[in-house]
Amino acid sequence: MSAAEKKFMLDLPLKVILTEEGASHFISNKKKLLRFKMADNKEEYGISLSHFSPMSIQNMILVDYISKIEISMSEFVSHRQEIMDLSKIIVYSILYKQFDHDIFEALVQCDCVRRHNRTNPSQLIDDQTRLPDRLLRSQLASKDHVIQQSRQTILEPVWKNIMSNKDYSPEEKNVYLLMTEKFLNRLSLMNWYIITKFFQTDGFDQIMGKIRQTLAEYMDKSKIPEYISVMIMELALNSENTNLRKEAKILYKGIDNYETLIYDPEIRAKIVKEMTRKHELVFLSWKIGGGSAAIGKQGSLNITLYNKDDEFQEVKENIESKMSANTHKKSLIDFYRQMPEGEGGTDLGLYYLSYLEDACKKVSVKFESLVNQFSASELTVINLKFDFS
């Protein structure tokens, strides 16, 4: 995460698809929306970005403005760090949103909040409560000192535990200290309204305990974004190299070892240039759960990667008319195991996938991988599905 936040701007060609809330916001601010044809051949509306702040993406995700982000390139390796940074920003944003959601669900169950509801039936604070941000800001405007004091009260024991943990290196301690603040800094106005309302009242200890418990759970989950970014980069590079080999066979007929060609910098550059000219791209998208209509899906993330050829529409229609006949589904681990020897990175892919699966299991993040292979077009579509709720 530190790398993603230290880099002030990223240079990547993004298609950013907006939710209804996002579209309304941009239209009301006189921003013209663009119509995109996406990798799945659907038409969507959104904005394009090429030089942007990672935090602008995060802020839009946190307020439910983004439903999908897509990037397409002939060559990924030269943008490796930026793509990994973007992926981490997206996954962290979902973690922050889900953390805020879980905190709210925990707070409204606390005894002091329930007592308040019994004695103030006209001012209920429960899972149906929706107060306008404008009203919440006015309520919190004079409580900055209470916010700071409650934040310190919540975090001090957490920081003490981190610093006394002998299993952490000094660098890990610094990262965890920073992460605790990041999670609290991204709590919604509604959660801070509840925290400040009951600060130092009878039962506030329970509120602190709930927040610390949830914070500990999400500190463990904060390792997942790094694993995901490495995994999708491995998949993107494998797809890129597959395309490079195909193009090398066309450009350099009769060569015995095409593997040496794609790793020669000058020849690789020529191959990439030809692939770009032909518009042979690898597509990578992040579909983000969220938005006011996506009840129960705010913690979901679907990452899709595939190659798209010139006959994609025809292939798509073929597939849809004969679904089971042309589609072969398998798990990602089977996909790696069945990859022909010499296709590059098979062992490495299994290594990363093993880490990702283990890390998800340990912190109760649901993870499913699915590979669709369409034999008519040699099209491979890889789906990584996560549920952080």
TORKOL-4160 file (C-alpha; in steps of 0.2 Angstrom, whole numbers, padded with zeros to 4 digits, m for minus):
389
<pt num="1" X="0000" Y="0000" Z="0000"/>
<pt num="2" X="0014" Y="0012" Z="0004"/>
<pt num="3" X="0020" Y="0011" Z="m0014"/>
<pt num="4" X="0003" Y="0015" Z="m0021"/>
<pt num="5" X="0001" Y="0030" Z="m0010"/>
<pt num="6" X="0018" Y="0037" Z="m0012"/>
<pt num="7" X="0016" Y="0038" Z="m0031"/>
<pt num="8" X="0007" Y="0054" Z="m0033"/>
<pt num="9" X="0001" Y="0051" Z="m0051"/>
<pt num="10" X="m0002" Y="0035" Z="m0062"/>
<pt num="11" X="m0001" Y="0035" Z="m0081"/>
<pt num="12" X="m0013" Y="0021" Z="m0087"/>
<pt num="13" X="m0027" Y="0021" Z="m0100"/>
<pt num="14" X="m0042" Y="0018" Z="m0089"/>
<pt num="15" X="m0060" Y="0016" Z="m0093"/>
<pt num="16" X="m0070" Y="0021" Z="m0078"/>
<pt num="17" X="m0088" Y="0015" Z="m0078"/>
<pt num="18" X="m0099" Y="0024" Z="m0066"/>
<pt num="19" X="m0113" Y="0019" Z="m0055"/>
<pt num="20" X="m0130" Y="0029" Z="m0056"/>
<pt num="21" X="m0123" Y="0040" Z="m0041"/>
<pt num="22" X="m0107" Y="0043" Z="m0050"/>
<pt num="23" X="m0115" Y="0047" Z="m0067"/>
<pt num="24" X="m0127" Y="0059" Z="m0058"/>
<pt num="25" X="m0113" Y="0068" Z="m0050"/>
<pt num="26" X="m0103" Y="0070" Z="m0066"/>
<pt num="27" X="m0118" Y="0076" Z="m0076"/>
<pt num="28" X="m0123" Y="0089" Z="m0063"/>
<pt num="29" X="m0105" Y="0095" Z="m0064"/>
<pt num="30" X="m0106" Y="0097" Z="m0083"/>
<pt num="31" X="m0094" Y="0083" Z="m0086"/>
<pt num="32" X="m0099" Y="0074" Z="m0102"/>
<pt num="33" X="m0099" Y="0055" Z="m0101"/>
<pt num="34" X="m0091" Y="0044" Z="m0114"/>
<pt num="35" X="m0099" Y="0028" Z="m0121"/>
<pt num="36" X="m0087" Y="0013" Z="m0121"/>
<pt num="37" X="m0088" Y="m0004" Z="m0129"/>
<pt num="38" X="m0080" Y="m0015" Z="m0115"/>
<pt num="39" X="m0071" Y="m0031" Z="m0116"/>
<pt num="40" X="m0087" Y="m0041" Z="m0113"/>
<pt num="41" X="m0094" Y="m0032" Z="m0128"/>
<pt num="42" X="m0107" Y="m0022" Z="m0118"/>
<pt num="43" X="m0109" Y="m0003" Z="m0120"/>
<pt num="44" X="m0106" Y="0007" Z="m0104"/>
<pt num="45" X="m0105" Y="0025" Z="m0099"/>
<pt num="46" X="m0091" Y="0033" Z="m0089"/>
<pt num="47" X="m0075" Y="0043" Z="m0090"/>
<pt num="48" X="m0058" Y="0040" Z="m0097"/>
<pt num="49" X="m0042" Y="0043" Z="m0087"/>
<pt num="50" X="m0024" Y="0043" Z="m0092"/>
<pt num="51" X="m0014" Y="0053" Z="m0080"/>
<pt num="52" X="m0023" Y="0053" Z="m0063"/>
<pt num="53" X="m0020" Y="0052" Z="m0044"/>
<pt num="54" X="m0023" Y="0035" Z="m0036"/>
<pt num="55" X="m0032" Y="0044" Z="m0022"/>
<pt num="56" X="m0045" Y="0051" Z="m0034"/>
<pt num="57" X="m0049" Y="0033" Z="m0039"/>
<pt num="58" X="m0050" Y="0028" Z="m0020"/>
<pt num="59" X="m0061" Y="0043" Z="m0016"/>
<pt num="60" X="m0073" Y="0039" Z="m0030"/>
<pt num="61" X="m0074" Y="0021" Z="m0024"/>
<pt num="62" X="m0078" Y="0026" Z="m0006"/>
<pt num="63" X="m0093" Y="0036" Z="m0011"/>
<pt num="64" X="m0100" Y="0023" Z="m0023"/>
<pt num="65" X="m0096" Y="0032" Z="m0039"/>
<pt num="66" X="m0087" Y="0018" Z="m0048"/>
<pt num="67" X="m0094" Y="0001" Z="m0054"/>
<pt num="68" X="m0080" Y="m0005" Z="m0065"/>
<pt num="69" X="m0062" Y="m0001" Z="m0070"/>
<pt num="70" X="m0055" Y="m0008" Z="m0086"/>
<pt num="71" X="m0038" Y="m0007" Z="m0094"/>
<pt num="72" X="m0032" Y="m0014" Z="m0110"/>
<pt num="73" X="m0014" Y="m0015" Z="m0117"/>
<pt num="74" X="m0003" Y="m0025" Z="m0129"/>
<pt num="75" X="0011" Y="m0025" Z="m0116"/>
<pt num="76" X="0010" Y="m0024" Z="m0097"/>
<pt num="77" X="0027" Y="m0027" Z="m0091"/>
<pt num="78" X="0033" Y="m0009" Z="m0093"/>
<pt num="79" X="0018" Y="m0003" Z="m0082"/>
<pt num="80" X="0020" Y="m0017" Z="m0069"/>
<pt num="81" X="0022" Y="m0006" Z="m0054"/>
<pt num="82" X="0008" Y="0006" Z="m0059"/>
<pt num="83" X="m0004" Y="m0008" Z="m0062"/>
<pt num="84" X="0000" Y="m0016" Z="m0046"/>
<pt num="85" X="m0002" Y="0000" Z="m0037"/>
<pt num="86" X="m0019" Y="0003" Z="m0045"/>
<pt num="87" X="m0025" Y="m0015" Z="m0040"/>
<pt num="88" X="m0020" Y="m0012" Z="m0022"/>
<pt num="89" X="m0029" Y="0005" Z="m0022"/>
<pt num="90" X="m0045" Y="m0004" Z="m0028"/>
<pt num="91" X="m0044" Y="m0018" Z="m0016"/>
<pt num="92" X="m0040" Y="m0007" Z="m0001"/>
<pt num="93" X="m0054" Y="0004" Z="m0005"/>
<pt num="94" X="m0066" Y="m0011" Z="m0004"/>
<pt num="95" X="m0058" Y="m0016" Z="0012"/>
<pt num="96" X="m0061" Y="0002" Z="0019"/>
<pt num="97" X="m0079" Y="0002" Z="0013"/>
<pt num="98" X="m0083" Y="m0015" Z="0021"/>
<pt num="99" X="m0074" Y="m0010" Z="0037"/>
<pt num="100" X="m0085" Y="0005" Z="0038"/>
<pt num="101" X="m0100" Y="m0006" Z="0035"/>
<pt num="102" X="m0095" Y="m0019" Z="0048"/>
<pt num="103" X="m0092" Y="m0005" Z="0061"/>
<pt num="104" X="m0109" Y="0002" Z="0058"/>
<pt num="105" X="m0117" Y="m0015" Z="0060"/>
<pt num="106" X="m0108" Y="m0018" Z="0076"/>
<pt num="107" X="m0111" Y="m0001" Z="0084"/>
<pt num="108" X="m0130" Y="m0001" Z="0082"/>
<pt num="109" X="m0130" Y="m0017" Z="0091"/>
<pt num="110" X="m0121" Y="m0010" Z="0106"/>
<pt num="111" X="m0131" Y="m0009" Z="0123"/>
<pt num="112" X="m0129" Y="0010" Z="0124"/>
<pt num="113" X="m0136" Y="0013" Z="0107"/>
<pt num="114" X="m0151" Y="0001" Z="0111"/>
<pt num="115" X="m0154" Y="0010" Z="0127"/>
<pt num="116" X="m0154" Y="0027" Z="0117"/>
<pt num="117" X="m0167" Y="0020" Z="0105"/>
<pt num="118" X="m0179" Y="0014" Z="0119"/>
<pt num="119" X="m0179" Y="0031" Z="0127"/>
<pt num="120" X="m0179" Y="0041" Z="0111"/>
<pt num="121" X="m0190" Y="0032" Z="0099"/>
<pt num="122" X="m0191" Y="0047" Z="0088"/>
<pt num="123" X="m0172" Y="0048" Z="0086"/>
<pt num="124" X="m0168" Y="0030" Z="0082"/>
<pt num="125" X="m0150" Y="0024" Z="0077"/>
<pt num="126" X="m0152" Y="0008" Z="0069"/>
<pt num="127" X="m0147" Y="m0001" Z="0053"/>
<pt num="128" X="m0161" Y="0009" Z="0044"/>
<pt num="129" X="m0155" Y="0026" Z="0049"/>
<pt num="130" X="m0149" Y="0037" Z="0035"/>
<pt num="131" X="m0144" Y="0055" Z="0039"/>
<pt num="132" X="m0139" Y="0067" Z="0026"/>
<pt num="133" X="m0120" Y="0071" Z="0026"/>
<pt num="134" X="m0124" Y="0089" Z="0027"/>
<pt num="135" X="m0133" Y="0086" Z="0044"/>
<pt num="136" X="m0119" Y="0075" Z="0050"/>
<pt num="137" X="m0106" Y="0088" Z="0046"/>
<pt num="138" X="m0115" Y="0101" Z="0055"/>
<pt num="139" X="m0117" Y="0090" Z="0070"/>
<pt num="140" X="m0098" Y="0085" Z="0070"/>
<pt num="141" X="m0092" Y="0103" Z="0066"/>
<pt num="142" X="m0090" Y="0107" Z="0084"/>
<pt num="143" X="m0084" Y="0090" Z="0090"/>
<pt num="144" X="m0067" Y="0089" Z="0082"/>
<pt num="145" X="m0058" Y="0088" Z="0099"/>
<pt num="146" X="m0070" Y="0073" Z="0104"/>
<pt num="147" X="m0066" Y="0065" Z="0088"/>
<pt num="148" X="m0047" Y="0066" Z="0091"/>
<pt num="149" X="m0049" Y="0061" Z="0109"/>
<pt num="150" X="m0060" Y="0046" Z="0105"/>
<pt num="151" X="m0048" Y="0041" Z="0091"/>
<pt num="152" X="m0033" Y="0041" Z="0103"/>
<pt num="153" X="m0043" Y="0031" Z="0116"/>
<pt num="154" X="m0047" Y="0018" Z="0103"/>
<pt num="155" X="m0030" Y="0016" Z="0095"/>
<pt num="156" X="m0018" Y="0018" Z="0110"/>
<pt num="157" X="m0020" Y="m0001" Z="0116"/>
<pt num="158" X="m0019" Y="m0006" Z="0098"/>
<pt num="159" X="m0003" Y="0003" Z="0095"/>
<pt num="160" X="0004" Y="m0004" Z="0111"/>
<pt num="161" X="0000" Y="m0022" Z="0105"/>
<pt num="162" X="0008" Y="m0019" Z="0088"/>
<pt num="163" X="0024" Y="m0012" Z="0096"/>
<pt num="164" X="0026" Y="m0026" Z="0108"/>
<pt num="165" X="0024" Y="m0040" Z="0095"/>
<pt num="166" X="0041" Y="m0048" Z="0093"/>
<pt num="167" X="0035" Y="m0057" Z="0077"/>
<pt num="168" X="0034" Y="m0040" Z="0068"/>
<pt num="169" X="0050" Y="m0032" Z="0060"/>
<pt num="170" X="0052" Y="m0013" Z="0063"/>
<pt num="171" X="0045" Y="m0010" Z="0045"/>
<pt num="172" X="0030" Y="m0021" Z="0048"/>
<pt num="173" X="0026" Y="m0011" Z="0064"/>
<pt num="174" X="0027" Y="0005" Z="0055"/>
<pt num="175" X="0015" Y="m0002" Z="0041"/>
<pt num="176" X="0003" Y="m0008" Z="0054"/>
<pt num="177" X="0003" Y="0008" Z="0064"/>
<pt num="178" X="m0001" Y="0017" Z="0048"/>
<pt num="179" X="m0014" Y="0005" Z="0043"/>
<pt num="180" X="m0024" Y="0007" Z="0059"/>
<pt num="181" X="m0025" Y="0026" Z="0056"/>
<pt num="182" X="m0030" Y="0024" Z="0038"/>
<pt num="183" X="m0045" Y="0012" Z="0043"/>
<pt num="184" X="m0051" Y="0025" Z="0056"/>
<pt num="185" X="m0048" Y="0040" Z="0045"/>
<pt num="186" X="m0060" Y="0032" Z="0032"/>
<pt num="187" X="m0074" Y="0029" Z="0044"/>
<pt num="188" X="m0090" Y="0037" Z="0038"/>
<pt num="189" X="m0098" Y="0053" Z="0046"/>
<pt num="190" X="m0112" Y="0042" Z="0052"/>
<pt num="191" X="m0100" Y="0031" Z="0062"/>
<pt num="192" X="m0091" Y="0046" Z="0069"/>
<pt num="193" X="m0108" Y="0053" Z="0074"/>
<pt num="194" X="m0112" Y="0038" Z="0084"/>
<pt num="195" X="m0094" Y="0037" Z="0092"/>
<pt num="196" X="m0094" Y="0055" Z="0097"/>
<pt num="197" X="m0112" Y="0054" Z="0103"/>
<pt num="198" X="m0108" Y="0040" Z="0116"/>
<pt num="199" X="m0090" Y="0045" Z="0120"/>
<pt num="200" X="m0087" Y="0043" Z="0138"/>
<pt num="201" X="m0105" Y="0038" Z="0142"/>
<pt num="202" X="m0110" Y="0022" Z="0151"/>
<pt num="203" X="m0107" Y="0008" Z="0138"/>
<pt num="204" X="m0093" Y="0017" Z="0128"/>
<pt num="205" X="m0081" Y="0003" Z="0133"/>
<pt num="206" X="m0092" Y="m0009" Z="0122"/>
<pt num="207" X="m0091" Y="0002" Z="0107"/>
<pt num="208" X="m0072" Y="0003" Z="0109"/>
<pt num="209" X="m0071" Y="m0016" Z="0110"/>
<pt num="210" X="m0081" Y="m0018" Z="0095"/>
<pt num="211" X="m0070" Y="m0006" Z="0085"/>
<pt num="212" X="m0054" Y="m0014" Z="0091"/>
<pt num="213" X="m0060" Y="m0031" Z="0087"/>
<pt num="214" X="m0066" Y="m0026" Z="0069"/>
<pt num="215" X="m0050" Y="m0017" Z="0067"/>
<pt num="216" X="m0039" Y="m0032" Z="0071"/>
<pt num="217" X="m0049" Y="m0042" Z="0059"/>
<pt num="218" X="m0046" Y="m0030" Z="0045"/>
<pt num="219" X="m0028" Y="m0028" Z="0049"/>
<pt num="220" X="m0026" Y="m0046" Z="0045"/>
<pt num="221" X="m0036" Y="m0044" Z="0029"/>
<pt num="222" X="m0024" Y="m0030" Z="0024"/>
<pt num="223" X="m0012" Y="m0042" Z="0017"/>
<pt num="224" X="m0024" Y="m0048" Z="0004"/>
<pt num="225" X="m0022" Y="m0033" Z="m0008"/>
<pt num="226" X="m0003" Y="m0036" Z="m0011"/>
<pt num="227" X="m0006" Y="m0055" Z="m0015"/>
<pt num="228" X="m0020" Y="m0050" Z="m0027"/>
<pt num="229" X="m0009" Y="m0037" Z="m0036"/>
<pt num="230" X="0005" Y="m0050" Z="m0038"/>
<pt num="231" X="m0007" Y="m0063" Z="m0044"/>
<pt num="232" X="m0016" Y="m0053" Z="m0058"/>
<pt num="233" X="0001" Y="m0046" Z="m0064"/>
<pt num="234" X="0007" Y="m0064" Z="m0066"/>
<pt num="235" X="m0009" Y="m0068" Z="m0076"/>
<pt num="236" X="m0007" Y="m0052" Z="m0087"/>
<pt num="237" X="0011" Y="m0056" Z="m0090"/>
<pt num="238" X="0007" Y="m0074" Z="m0095"/>
<pt num="239" X="m0006" Y="m0068" Z="m0107"/>
<pt num="240" X="0006" Y="m0055" Z="m0114"/>
<pt num="241" X="0019" Y="m0068" Z="m0117"/>
<pt num="242" X="0007" Y="m0080" Z="m0125"/>
<pt num="243" X="0003" Y="m0066" Z="m0138"/>
<pt num="244" X="0021" Y="m0062" Z="m0140"/>
<pt num="245" X="0025" Y="m0080" Z="m0145"/>
<pt num="246" X="0010" Y="m0080" Z="m0157"/>
<pt num="247" X="0016" Y="m0064" Z="m0166"/>
<pt num="248" X="0034" Y="m0070" Z="m0166"/>
<pt num="249" X="0030" Y="m0085" Z="m0175"/>
<pt num="250" X="0021" Y="m0074" Z="m0189"/>
<pt num="251" X="0036" Y="m0061" Z="m0190"/>
<pt num="252" X="0050" Y="m0073" Z="m0188"/>
<pt num="253" X="0045" Y="m0089" Z="m0198"/>
<pt num="254" X="0057" Y="m0104" Z="m0197"/>
<pt num="255" X="0065" Y="m0099" Z="m0180"/>
<pt num="256" X="0067" Y="m0114" Z="m0169"/>
<pt num="257" X="0066" Y="m0106" Z="m0152"/>
<pt num="258" X="0053" Y="m0092" Z="m0151"/>
<pt num="259" X="0057" Y="m0091" Z="m0132"/>
<pt num="260" X="0073" Y="m0082" Z="m0135"/>
<pt num="261" X="0065" Y="m0069" Z="m0147"/>
<pt num="262" X="0053" Y="m0063" Z="m0134"/>
<pt num="263" X="0066" Y="m0060" Z="m0121"/>
<pt num="264" X="0078" Y="m0051" Z="m0133"/>
<pt num="265" X="0074" Y="m0032" Z="m0129"/>
<pt num="266" X="0075" Y="m0026" Z="m0146"/>
<pt num="267" X="0065" Y="m0040" Z="m0154"/>
<pt num="268" X="0052" Y="m0039" Z="m0141"/>
<pt num="269" X="0050" Y="m0020" Z="m0144"/>
<pt num="270" X="0047" Y="m0024" Z="m0162"/>
<pt num="271" X="0035" Y="m0038" Z="m0158"/>
<pt num="272" X="0025" Y="m0027" Z="m0146"/>
<pt num="273" X="0025" Y="m0013" Z="m0159"/>
<pt num="274" X="0017" Y="m0024" Z="m0172"/>
<pt num="275" X="0004" Y="m0031" Z="m0159"/>
<pt num="276" X="m0001" Y="m0013" Z="m0155"/>
<pt num="277" X="m0003" Y="m0009" Z="m0173"/>
<pt num="278" X="m0014" Y="m0024" Z="m0175"/>
<pt num="279" X="m0024" Y="m0019" Z="m0159"/>
<pt num="280" X="m0020" Y="m0036" Z="m0151"/>
<pt num="281" X="m0023" Y="m0032" Z="m0133"/>
<pt num="282" X="m0025" Y="m0041" Z="m0115"/>
<pt num="283" X="m0040" Y="m0034" Z="m0106"/>
<pt num="284" X="m0040" Y="m0033" Z="m0087"/>
<pt num="285" X="m0055" Y="m0027" Z="m0077"/>
<pt num="286" X="m0061" Y="m0024" Z="m0059"/>
<pt num="287" X="m0079" Y="m0025" Z="m0056"/>
<pt num="288" X="m0083" Y="m0017" Z="m0039"/>
<pt num="289" X="m0098" Y="m0022" Z="m0028"/>
<pt num="290" X="m0106" Y="m0006" Z="m0022"/>
<pt num="291" X="m0119" Y="0007" Z="m0025"/>
<pt num="292" X="m0135" Y="0010" Z="m0017"/>
<pt num="293" X="m0144" Y="m0003" Z="m0027"/>
<pt num="294" X="m0131" Y="m0017" Z="m0024"/>
<pt num="295" X="m0138" Y="m0023" Z="m0007"/>
<pt num="296" X="m0127" Y="m0036" Z="0001"/>
<pt num="297" X="m0113" Y="m0034" Z="m0013"/>
<pt num="298" X="m0103" Y="m0020" Z="m0006"/>
<pt num="299" X="m0089" Y="m0031" Z="m0001"/>
<pt num="300" X="m0088" Y="m0040" Z="m0018"/>
<pt num="301" X="m0074" Y="m0039" Z="m0031"/>
<pt num="302" X="m0073" Y="m0048" Z="m0048"/>
<pt num="303" X="m0057" Y="m0047" Z="m0058"/>
<pt num="304" X="m0057" Y="m0053" Z="m0076"/>
<pt num="305" X="m0043" Y="m0055" Z="m0088"/>
<pt num="306" X="m0044" Y="m0061" Z="m0106"/>
<pt num="307" X="m0037" Y="m0059" Z="m0123"/>
<pt num="308" X="m0049" Y="m0052" Z="m0136"/>
<pt num="309" X="m0047" Y="m0055" Z="m0155"/>
<pt num="310" X="m0055" Y="m0047" Z="m0170"/>
<pt num="311" X="m0069" Y="m0060" Z="m0171"/>
<pt num="312" X="m0074" Y="m0058" Z="m0153"/>
<pt num="313" X="m0092" Y="m0053" Z="m0157"/>
<pt num="314" X="m0095" Y="m0068" Z="m0168"/>
<pt num="315" X="m0087" Y="m0079" Z="m0155"/>
<pt num="316" X="m0097" Y="m0072" Z="m0142"/>
<pt num="317" X="m0114" Y="m0075" Z="m0151"/>
<pt num="318" X="m0108" Y="m0093" Z="m0155"/>
<pt num="319" X="m0104" Y="m0096" Z="m0137"/>
<pt num="320" X="m0121" Y="m0089" Z="m0131"/>
<pt num="321" X="m0130" Y="m0100" Z="m0143"/>
<pt num="322" X="m0121" Y="m0116" Z="m0139"/>
<pt num="323" X="m0115" Y="m0112" Z="m0121"/>
<pt num="324" X="m0110" Y="m0129" Z="m0115"/>
<pt num="325" X="m0104" Y="m0135" Z="m0132"/>
<pt num="326" X="m0090" Y="m0122" Z="m0133"/>
<pt num="327" X="m0086" Y="m0118" Z="m0115"/>
<pt num="328" X="m0074" Y="m0128" Z="m0104"/>
<pt num="329" X="m0074" Y="m0122" Z="m0086"/>
<pt num="330" X="m0060" Y="m0126" Z="m0074"/>
<pt num="331" X="m0052" Y="m0119" Z="m0058"/>
<pt num="332" X="m0037" Y="m0108" Z="m0060"/>
<pt num="333" X="m0026" Y="m0120" Z="m0052"/>
<pt num="334" X="m0031" Y="m0133" Z="m0065"/>
<pt num="335" X="m0028" Y="m0121" Z="m0078"/>
<pt num="336" X="m0010" Y="m0118" Z="m0072"/>
<pt num="337" X="m0007" Y="m0137" Z="m0070"/>
<pt num="338" X="m0013" Y="m0141" Z="m0088"/>
<pt num="339" X="m0003" Y="m0127" Z="m0096"/>
<pt num="340" X="0009" Y="m0135" Z="m0108"/>
<pt num="341" X="0027" Y="m0135" Z="m0103"/>
<pt num="342" X="0037" Y="m0120" Z="m0109"/>
<pt num="343" X="0022" Y="m0109" Z="m0108"/>
<pt num="344" X="0031" Y="m0099" Z="m0095"/>
<pt num="345" X="0027" Y="m0096" Z="m0076"/>
<pt num="346" X="0017" Y="m0112" Z="m0073"/>
<pt num="347" X="0026" Y="m0115" Z="m0056"/>
<pt num="348" X="0027" Y="m0097" Z="m0052"/>
<pt num="349" X="0008" Y="m0095" Z="m0055"/>
<pt num="350" X="0004" Y="m0110" Z="m0044"/>
<pt num="351" X="0015" Y="m0102" Z="m0031"/>
<pt num="352" X="0006" Y="m0086" Z="m0031"/>
<pt num="353" X="m0011" Y="m0094" Z="m0032"/>
<pt num="354" X="m0007" Y="m0105" Z="m0017"/>
<pt num="355" X="m0002" Y="m0090" Z="m0007"/>
<pt num="356" X="m0017" Y="m0080" Z="m0012"/>
<pt num="357" X="m0029" Y="m0095" Z="m0008"/>
<pt num="358" X="m0021" Y="m0098" Z="0009"/>
<pt num="359" X="m0021" Y="m0080" Z="0014"/>
<pt num="360" X="m0039" Y="m0078" Z="0010"/>
<pt num="361" X="m0044" Y="m0094" Z="0020"/>
<pt num="362" X="m0035" Y="m0087" Z="0035"/>
<pt num="363" X="m0045" Y="m0071" Z="0036"/>
<pt num="364" X="m0062" Y="m0078" Z="0030"/>
<pt num="365" X="m0061" Y="m0069" Z="0013"/>
<pt num="366" X="m0071" Y="m0080" Z="0000"/>
<pt num="367" X="m0061" Y="m0083" Z="m0015"/>
<pt num="368" X="m0066" Y="m0092" Z="m0031"/>
<pt num="369" X="m0056" Y="m0094" Z="m0047"/>
<pt num="370" X="m0064" Y="m0099" Z="m0064"/>
<pt num="371" X="m0057" Y="m0101" Z="m0081"/>
<pt num="372" X="m0068" Y="m0102" Z="m0097"/>
<pt num="373" X="m0059" Y="m0108" Z="m0112"/>
<pt num="374" X="m0068" Y="m0105" Z="m0129"/>
<pt num="375" X="m0060" Y="m0118" Z="m0141"/>
<pt num="376" X="m0067" Y="m0110" Z="m0157"/>
<pt num="377" X="m0056" Y="m0094" Z="m0154"/>
<pt num="378" X="m0043" Y="m0100" Z="m0142"/>
<pt num="379" X="m0050" Y="m0086" Z="m0130"/>
<pt num="380" X="m0046" Y="m0089" Z="m0112"/>
<pt num="381" X="m0056" Y="m0079" Z="m0099"/>
<pt num="382" X="m0050" Y="m0079" Z="m0081"/>
<pt num="383" X="m0061" Y="m0074" Z="m0067"/>
<pt num="384" X="m0055" Y="m0071" Z="m0049"/>
<pt num="385" X="m0070" Y="m0068" Z="m0037"/>
<pt num="386" X="m0068" Y="m0061" Z="m0020"/>
<pt num="387" X="m0081" Y="m0057" Z="m0006"/>
<pt num="388" X="m0074" Y="m0047" Z="0009"/>
<pt num="389" X="m0090" Y="m0046" Z="0018"/>
